């Protein structure tokens, strides 16, 4: 066990077992907390104001072998099935390592997990690389930053996402604002168009948007938060399976309680030159009147 004190009353991190998997629990003096698994560098919980802000399926498979339904999966180096690799790549299925101790922020803390290429990655992909996920936790605020360093002598091309499952009280009362006028691909109907000013969710919804320059706002009866992403992510994916779609690791009514809003690169790959580095982040901030 490690329980490292950080300045200003923040508890840096505690190593704990979560359903048999190694995890790190980050806590702030005001009560906010975050749990990340070493398996996949997968964030499975973010609590603000005593309320869970991420959705984790009660049927999620936590065997340390495959993908986990909910939280924030790191999808790399392939988005979905758009290539020859396993769905959403393979890094979400492999163990990561903590890189150094947690670091104090002005009013929070930061922790970095790292994955390097090796036998496990080369079973899927010949590329040499280093991936780092840095978690920045502040009161009512979470930033996840993915850094990719191409340590190979050949270019590194990838697609991917920070595939965030936000918990909502009722999908029928949920709306997402900020993608109005952005190029939109509705993958359910295979139709291209422009995003509406306010998105509502009454059926299966799976759309890729050209990323907006401003932050988005997610609202329902119990939630109001802003979602921003770095310009290095070219797209925003919005997904909810709707009623009646059988997904083995989701309960029948699960669709009512989450909305995925993903900082993503989908329609065209990013290429990182030999020795180069790419960085992309997503930042989620709970409205203070909601957080209290």
Secondary structure, DSSP 8 states (H G I E B T S, - for coil): --EEE-GGG-EEEEEEEETTEEEEEEE-TTS-EEEEETBTTEEEEEEETTEE-B-B-TT---SSSS--SBSEEEEEE--TTSSSSSTTBSGGGSB-EE-S--EE-SSSEEEEEEEE-SHHHHTT----EEEEEEEEEETTEEEEEEEEEE-SSS-EEEEEEEEEEEE-S-GGG-EEES-TTSEEEETTTTEEEE--SEEE-SS-EEEEEE--SS-EEEE-SS-EEEEEE-TTS-EEEEEE--TT---TTS-TTGGGGEEEEEEEEEEEEEEE-TT-EEEEEEEEEE-HHHH-
